[in-house]
Amino acid sequence: MKNHLLALAFLPCLATAQTDLTTMNRWSIGAEIGAHDGMAPSKGTTRLWQIQHFGLNGRYMMNNRVGLRLGVNYDFLDFIDRPYNTYYIRTSLEGVVNAGDIFHFPQVMPRVGLLFHGGFGMSNMWSDNTPVVDREESLGTRSDEMINFVFGASPQFMLTDRLSLNADLSFIFHGHQTNRFDMQAPNKNGSIDGYMLNISIGASYYFGKNKKHADWTPTTYSQANNNDQNEALEARIKTLEEQAKDDDKDGVPNSIDQEPATAEGSLVDSKGVGLKDRDHDGVADDYDACPDIAGTFGANGCLDSDKDGVADNEDACPHTPGALIDKGCPQVKKEDAAIMTKALKGVQFNYQKAELLPSSLPVLDEVVKVMNSNPNYRLDIAGHTDNVGDSEANLRLSEDRAQAVANYLISKGVDANRLTVKGYGETQPKATNDTQEGQAINRRVEFNLLFN
């Protein structure tokens, strides 16, 4: 059954249109009555509800979808509250497309149709009251001759096999329009000199020896060599289904699977060959940076506790999501980092002692506030000295000073477990020790914010 449904899906591709032209009438004549609007350029306006548009047309359909139409239309432009009016005549030759058949109207609404039409022709207009041309001149001299381009749509409703009612909306554009539509001044527009629209209702009469006209003769479709085509299609579908089978359910079809009997759930490559994965985390041992610890694909097979894409063994903040560029830690707030920089310069001690000067306490209170407001922060406190004196004594002094800072923070409520204290003595100078200014810079306590 599945194969038959797949075959049916391809049948439209094999279909060919076969509509016999000898079974349809192809000539018709039509008449319409309606209104006009949107004339430009013109200072005068007309009323849309005034029935002052009339038209006749003859049409020949070359088949049930395309044809030609020759039309003649007359409009009386009766301008509101103006002492002038304009007479307008248009002839046009247009191509016609039976959109109703293309959109399969006959299968859904057999009495409803739709025609699209478009073409070109000649237009003339003149007025009995115009300053542009002397009224005593001949009609040929007084008229404005133009090229027209017409585009429109005509919904249809079939009353009988010989008669249908129509509506029409047409847009008309002019080239070489010398005067405005009101004929009171020359036209100053560009290449498309003027435009207007017609809206109308009318009727079409179909004649010929056949029962139906081309407008109402739907295209019929038949299948060429159905049996042979269907058999070939079903055979092709069976072949494809066979090739798509995956007996070991490893995601690789049997047709290219070099190990078609691997255990279900096994990790395989693109050719179906099994890959070793000791920790069963879905990352092959050859590509697993931590082959004995089940991890995630994004961390190359290693643990990633905070799921930030940085493996725990490379993550400075393994329990707080951060960015790879920051070693897996979130960025420290700028205002908090500024306070740590301020503390670097503001924390001072008595000479050669680990006793904080009173001037240091306000800036350390700001550090306390940062730590208490951000429980996910850790603080690395590092003490440094210059190279004056014994190096071992300097190392002890740097450690004692860093611890003095930590003790003050702890006394203000900061958890000791969130503090790391270390002294480096004179081993990490930031400036030269050859000057007093450089020595002063090297005697410092650094504050480095980290994350839990």
C-alpha positions in Angstrom: 0.0 0.0 0.0 2.9 2.4 0.9 4.5 1.8 -2.5 1.2 2.6 -4.3 0.9 5.9 -2.4 4.4 6.9 -3.3 3.7 6.1 -6.9 0.6 8.2 -6.9 2.6 11.2 -5.7 4.6 11.1 -8.9 1.6 10.7 -11.3 1.1 14.5 -11.8 4.6 14.7 -13.2 3.6 12.2 -15.9 0.3 13.9 -16.8 -0.2 15.6 -20.2 -3.0 18.1 -21.1 -5.3 16.7 -23.8 -8.1 19.1 -24.6 -9.7 18.6 -28.1 -10.1 22.0 -29.8 -12.8 20.7 -32.1 -15.2 20.2 -29.1 -15.4 23.9 -28.1 -16.7 27.1 -29.5 -14.1 29.8 -29.8 -15.9 33.0 -30.9 -17.8 35.4 -28.7 -19.1 39.0 -28.6 -19.6 41.2 -25.6 -21.0 44.4 -24.3 -20.4 46.4 -21.2 -21.6 49.4 -19.3 -20.0 51.1 -16.3 -18.0 54.1 -15.0 -14.6 55.6 -15.0 -12.4 57.2 -12.3 -8.8 58.1 -11.4 -8.1 60.3 -14.4 -4.7 62.0 -14.2 -3.6 64.5 -15.0 -6.8 66.5 -14.6 -8.1 69.3 -12.3 -11.7 68.3 -12.8 -13.2 65.1 -11.2 -16.1 62.9 -12.2 -18.6 60.9 -10.1 -17.8 57.2 -10.0 -21.5 56.2 -9.8 -22.3 58.0 -13.1 -22.9 55.4 -15.8 -20.9 57.0 -18.6 -18.7 54.2 -19.9 -19.8 51.9 -22.8 -17.9 49.2 -24.6 -18.2 46.4 -27.3 -15.7 43.6 -28.0 -15.2 40.6 -30.1 -13.0 37.7 -28.9 -11.4 34.6 -30.4 -9.9 31.9 -28.2 -7.1 29.9 -29.8 -7.7 27.2 -27.3 -9.3 27.0 -23.9 -6.6 29.1 -22.2 -5.4 31.9 -24.5 -7.1 34.1 -27.0 -7.3 37.6 -28.6 -9.8 40.4 -28.0 -10.6 43.5 -30.0 -12.5 46.2 -28.1 -14.0 49.6 -28.7 -14.9 51.8 -25.6 -16.5 55.2 -25.2 -16.4 57.4 -22.0 -18.1 60.7 -21.4 -16.1 62.6 -18.8 -18.7 64.8 -17.1 -16.6 66.9 -14.7 -18.3 68.0 -11.5 -19.3 71.7 -11.3 -17.2 72.6 -14.4 -18.3 74.4 -17.6 -16.5 71.8 -19.7 -16.5 68.0 -20.4 -14.5 65.6 -22.5 -15.4 62.8 -24.9 -13.0 59.8 -24.9 -12.8 56.8 -27.4 -10.5 53.9 -27.0 -9.7 50.9 -29.3 -7.4 48.1 -28.2 -6.1 44.7 -29.2 -5.5 42.5 -26.2 -4.3 39.1 -25.3 -6.7 37.1 -23.1 -5.8 34.3 -20.5 -8.4 32.0 -19.1 -7.1 32.1 -15.5 -10.2 30.2 -14.3 -9.0 27.1 -16.1 -5.5 27.5 -15.0 -6.6 27.8 -11.4 -9.0 24.8 -11.8 -12.2 26.7 -11.2 -14.3 24.2 -13.3 -13.5 21.4 -10.8 -14.7 23.5 -7.8 -17.0 26.2 -9.2 -18.1 25.1 -12.7 -20.2 28.3 -13.4 -17.5 30.8 -12.2 -14.6 31.9 -14.5 -11.9 34.5 -14.5 -10.1 36.2 -17.5 -7.0 38.3 -17.5 -6.4 40.6 -20.4 -3.8 43.1 -21.5 -2.7 44.8 -24.7 -2.5 48.2 -26.5 -4.2 50.4 -29.0 -5.2 54.0 -29.8 -7.2 56.5 -27.9 -8.8 59.9 -28.8 -10.4 62.6 -26.7 -11.8 66.0 -27.4 -13.8 68.8 -25.8 -16.3 71.4 -27.0 -15.0 73.9 -24.5 -11.2 74.0 -24.4 -8.7 76.9 -24.5 -6.1 74.5 -25.9 -7.6 74.4 -29.4 -10.0 76.7 -31.2 -13.6 75.2 -31.1 -14.0 76.1 -34.8 -11.2 73.7 -35.8 -12.1 70.4 -37.2 -12.6 67.4 -34.9 -9.4 65.8 -36.2 -7.5 68.9 -35.3 -9.2 69.3 -31.9 -8.7 65.7 -30.7 -5.8 64.4 -28.7 -4.5 61.2 -30.2 -2.7 58.8 -27.8 -1.3 55.3 -27.5 -3.0 53.2 -24.8 -1.9 50.2 -22.8 -4.6 48.2 -21.0 -4.5 45.7 -18.2 -7.5 44.2 -16.5 -9.4 41.3 -15.0 -12.9 40.0 -15.8 -14.8 37.7 -13.4 -17.5 35.6 -15.2 -20.7 33.8 -14.3 -22.2 31.3 -16.8 -25.9 31.7 -17.2 -26.3 29.2 -20.1 -23.9 27.5 -22.5 -24.4 30.6 -24.8 -24.5 33.5 -22.3 -22.4 34.7 -19.4 -22.5 37.7 -17.1 -19.2 39.6 -16.7 -17.6 42.2 -14.5 -14.4 44.0 -15.4 -11.8 46.2 -13.9 -9.3 47.8 -16.4 -6.4 50.1 -15.9 -5.5 52.3 -18.9 -2.2 54.1 -19.3 -1.4 56.6 -22.1 1.7 57.5 -24.1 1.9 60.7 -26.1 -1.0 62.3 -24.2 -0.7 66.0 -25.2 -3.4 67.5 -23.0 -4.9 66.9 -19.5 -8.1 64.8 -19.4 -10.1 68.0 -18.8 -8.6 69.5 -22.0 -8.0 72.8 -20.2 -4.2 72.8 -20.3 -1.3 70.9 -21.9 0.0 67.8 -20.2 3.4 68.1 -18.5 3.8 64.5 -17.3 6.6 62.1 -18.2 6.7 59.1 -20.5 3.5 57.6 -19.1 1.5 60.8 -19.8 -1.9 59.8 -18.3 -3.9 57.0 -16.7 -7.5 56.1 -15.7 -9.5 53.1 -14.8 -12.8 51.6 -15.9 -15.2 49.5 -13.9 -18.1 47.8 -15.7 -20.6 45.0 -15.9 -21.7 43.3 -19.1 -22.4 40.1 -20.9 -20.8 37.8 -23.4 -22.6 35.8 -26.1 -20.9 32.6 -27.4 -21.6 31.2 -30.9 -20.5 28.2 -32.8 -21.7 24.7 -33.6 -20.4 23.1 -30.4 -22.2 23.0 -27.0 -19.7 24.8 -24.9 -17.4 27.8 -25.4 -13.6 27.6 -24.7 -14.1 29.7 -21.5 -16.1 26.8 -20.0 -14.2 23.8 -21.4 -11.8 22.5 -18.7 -8.5 21.1 -19.6 -8.5 17.3 -19.3 -5.5 15.3 -18.2 -4.6 11.8 -19.0 -1.7 9.5 -18.1 0.6 8.5 -20.9 1.5 4.8 -20.9 0.0 4.4 -17.4 0.8 0.8 -16.9 4.4 0.9 -18.0 5.1 4.2 -16.1 3.6 2.8 -12.9 5.4 -0.5 -13.1 8.8 1.3 -13.6 8.0 3.7 -10.8 7.1 1.0 -8.4 10.2 -0.9 -9.3 12.3 2.2 -8.6 10.6 2.8 -5.3 11.3 -0.8 -4.2 14.9 -0.4 -5.1 15.2 2.8 -3.1 13.4 1.3 -0.1 15.8 -1.7 -0.2 18.8 0.7 -0.3 17.4 2.7 2.6 17.1 -0.2 5.0 19.2 0.0 8.1 19.1 -3.4 9.8 21.4 -2.6 12.7 19.7 0.8 13.2 23.0 2.7 13.4 21.9 5.5 11.1 23.9 4.1 8.1 21.9 2.5 5.3 22.8 -1.2 4.5 23.9 -0.1 1.0 27.0 1.7 2.4 27.3 0.0 5.8 30.6 -1.8 6.1 29.5 -3.4 9.4 25.8 -4.0 8.9 25.4 -6.0 12.2 26.8 -3.7 14.9 25.0 -3.7 18.2 22.1 -1.3 18.5 23.2 2.0 20.0 26.8 1.5 19.0 28.9 4.6 18.0 29.8 4.3 14.3 31.5 6.4 11.6 29.9 7.5 8.3 30.6 4.0 6.8 28.9 2.1 9.7 32.2 1.0 11.2 32.1 0.7 15.0 34.1 3.2 17.1 35.5 2.7 20.6 33.9 4.7 23.3 35.1 3.5 26.7 33.1 6.0 28.8 30.0 5.7 26.6 29.5 9.5 26.3 29.0 9.5 22.6 32.5 10.8 21.8 34.8 8.3 20.2 38.0 7.6 22.1 40.1 8.9 19.2 38.5 12.3 19.7 37.8 12.2 23.4 40.1 14.4 25.5 38.8 12.5 28.6 38.2 9.0 27.3 37.6 7.4 30.8 35.2 10.1 32.1 31.8 10.5 30.6 31.5 14.1 29.4 29.8 16.2 26.8 30.4 16.5 23.0 30.8 20.3 23.3 33.7 19.8 25.9 35.4 17.2 23.7 34.2 14.4 25.9 35.2 16.0 29.3 33.0 17.0 32.2 31.4 20.5 31.9 29.6 21.0 35.1 28.3 24.5 34.3 27.4 23.6 30.7 29.2 26.6 29.3 31.2 24.7 26.7 34.5 24.9 28.6 35.6 21.6 30.1 36.0 21.5 33.9 39.7 20.8 33.6 40.2 24.0 31.7 37.5 26.1 33.5 38.6 28.6 36.1 35.0 28.8 37.2 33.7 25.2 36.7 30.4 25.8 38.5 29.6 29.3 37.0 28.9 29.6 33.3 31.2 31.9 31.5 33.0 32.6 28.2 35.8 30.6 26.7 37.8 33.8 26.3 37.6 34.4 30.1 38.6 30.8 30.9 35.0 29.8 31.5 34.3 32.6 34.0 31.8 35.4 33.6 33.1 38.9 33.3 33.6 40.9 36.5 31.4 43.9 36.6 33.2 47.1 35.6 32.3 49.0 38.7 33.6 46.1 40.9 36.8 45.9 39.0 37.3 49.6 39.5 37.0 49.2 43.3 39.7 46.5 43.2 42.0 48.8 41.3 41.3 51.6 43.8 42.2 49.2 46.7 45.5 48.3 45.0 46.6 52.0 45.4 44.7 52.8 48.5 45.7 50.0 50.9 48.8 51.2 52.9 50.8 49.8 55.9 53.1 51.1 58.6 56.8 50.9 57.6 58.1 47.4 57.6 55.0 46.2 59.4 51.8 44.3 58.5 49.7 47.0 60.3 47.0 48.7 58.1 47.0 52.5 58.1 43.6 54.0 59.1 43.5 55.6 55.6 43.2 52.1 54.1 40.0 51.1 55.9 37.5 53.1 53.8 38.6 51.5 50.6 38.6 48.0 52.2 35.1 48.7 53.4 34.2 49.1 49.7 35.8 45.7 49.0 33.7 44.2 51.8 30.5 45.7 50.2 31.4 44.2 46.8 32.0 40.7 48.3 28.8 40.8 50.4 26.7 41.9 47.4 28.1 39.2 45.1 28.2 35.8 46.9 29.5 34.1 43.7 32.7 36.1 43.9 36.0 34.8 45.3 38.9 37.1 46.1 42.6 36.4 45.5 44.7 38.6 47.8 48.4 38.8 46.8 51.1 40.6 48.8 54.2 42.0 47.2 57.3 44.0 48.4 60.3 45.8 46.9 63.8 44.4 47.1 65.1 46.4 50.0 66.3 44.1 52.8 66.4 40.3 53.1 64.4 38.4 50.5 63.1 35.9 53.1 62.0 38.7 55.4 60.3 40.4 52.4 58.4 37.1 51.6 57.2 36.9 55.2 56.2 40.5 55.2 54.2 40.2 51.9 52.4 37.1 53.4 51.6 38.9 56.6 50.3 42.0 54.9 48.0 39.9 52.6 46.7 38.1 55.7 46.1 41.4 57.5 43.9 42.5 54.6 42.1 39.1 54.7 41.6 39.3 58.5 40.0 42.8 58.2 37.6 41.5 55.5 36.7 38.5 57.6 36.0 40.8 60.6 33.5 42.6 58.4 31.6 39.5 57.5 33.3 38.1 54.4 33.5 34.2 54.6 37.1 33.1 54.9 36.5 30.3 52.5 36.0 32.8 49.8 39.4 34.3 50.3 42.8 33.1 49.0 45.9 34.7 50.5 49.5 34.4 49.2 52.7 36.4 49.5 55.2 36.7 46.7 57.8 38.9 48.4 60.0 40.7 45.9 59.6 38.1 43.1 57.0 39.9 41.0 57.9 43.6 40.7 55.7 45.8 38.5 58.3 48.5 38.2 62.1 49.0 38.6 63.5 48.8 42.2 66.3 51.2 41.2 64.2 54.3 42.1 62.1 55.2 45.1 59.1 55.7 42.9 59.5 52.1 41.5 59.9 50.7 45.0 56.7 52.4 46.1 54.8 50.7 43.2 56.2 47.3 44.0 55.1 47.5 47.7 51.5 46.6 47.1 48.6 44.3 47.8 46.7 43.1 44.7 43.0 42.2 44.7 41.8 39.7 42.0 38.1 38.8 41.7 37.3 35.3 40.7 34.1 33.2 40.6 33.1 30.2 42.6 
